[in-house]
Amino acid sequence: MGYVKATSGEGIAPATLEAMARLLGLAVPPEDIATLGASVRDQLAAIQTLEDLDLTDIMPALEFDPRWESTE
């Protein structure tokens, strides 16, 4: 994921991650909690970067064409 950059902030608290995992029905091995905390922290930082964009004068795309253009 090119838009997710490692940050130096504090990771998500292990108790919070364990509670989230229980709510989602996931089993996270205890040895993976610290790594997961850092990954979630970095993902949230990447999302915050997008949330901070000023899109006041930007209109949303209302139509999408999923077809690939042929180059042949």
C-alpha positions as CSV (number, residue, x, y, z in Angstrom):
1,M,0.0,0.0,0.0
2,G,1.8,3.0,-1.2
3,Y,-0.3,5.6,0.5
4,V,0.3,4.1,4.0
5,K,3.5,5.4,5.5
6,A,5.1,4.3,8.8
7,T,4.6,6.9,11.5
8,S,6.5,7.3,14.8
9,G,3.4,7.8,17.0
10,E,2.3,5.5,19.7
11,G,0.6,2.3,18.6
12,I,-3.0,1.4,19.4
13,A,-3.3,0.1,22.9
14,P,-3.3,-3.7,23.1
15,A,-6.5,-3.8,25.2
16,T,-8.2,-1.8,22.5
17,L,-7.0,-4.1,19.7
18,E,-8.1,-7.2,21.7
19,A,-11.6,-5.7,22.3
20,M,-11.9,-4.8,18.6
21,A,-10.8,-8.4,17.6
22,R,-13.4,-9.9,20.0
23,L,-16.1,-7.7,18.5
24,L,-15.2,-8.8,15.0
25,G,-14.8,-12.5,16.0
26,L,-11.1,-12.5,15.2
27,A,-8.4,-14.4,17.0
28,V,-5.2,-12.4,17.1
29,P,-2.2,-14.2,18.5
30,P,-0.6,-12.2,21.4
31,E,2.7,-12.0,19.6
32,D,1.0,-10.1,16.7
33,I,-0.7,-7.5,18.9
34,A,2.2,-5.0,18.9
35,T,2.7,-5.2,15.1
36,L,-1.1,-4.9,14.5
37,G,-1.1,-1.8,16.8
38,A,1.5,-0.1,14.7
39,S,-0.3,-1.1,11.4
40,V,-3.6,0.2,12.6
41,R,-1.9,3.5,13.8
42,D,-0.3,4.0,10.3
43,Q,-3.6,3.2,8.5
44,L,-5.5,5.7,10.6
45,A,-2.8,8.3,9.9
46,A,-3.2,7.7,6.2
47,I,-7.0,8.1,6.4
48,Q,-6.6,11.3,8.5
49,T,-4.4,12.7,5.6
50,L,-7.3,12.2,3.3
51,E,-9.8,13.6,5.7
52,D,-7.8,16.8,6.0
53,L,-8.1,17.6,2.3
54,D,-10.2,20.6,1.5
55,L,-12.7,19.3,-1.1
56,T,-15.2,22.2,-0.8
57,D,-15.2,23.0,-4.5
58,I,-14.6,19.5,-5.8
59,M,-17.6,17.7,-7.3
60,P,-17.9,14.0,-6.7
61,A,-17.8,11.6,-9.6
62,L,-21.3,10.5,-10.3
63,E,-20.7,8.1,-13.2
64,F,-18.2,5.3,-13.5
65,D,-17.4,3.3,-16.6
66,P,-15.8,0.0,-15.5
67,R,-14.8,-1.0,-19.1
68,W,-11.1,-1.1,-20.1
69,E,-10.2,0.9,-23.1
70,S,-8.6,-1.3,-25.8
71,T,-5.2,-0.1,-27.0
72,E,-5.2,-2.5,-30.0
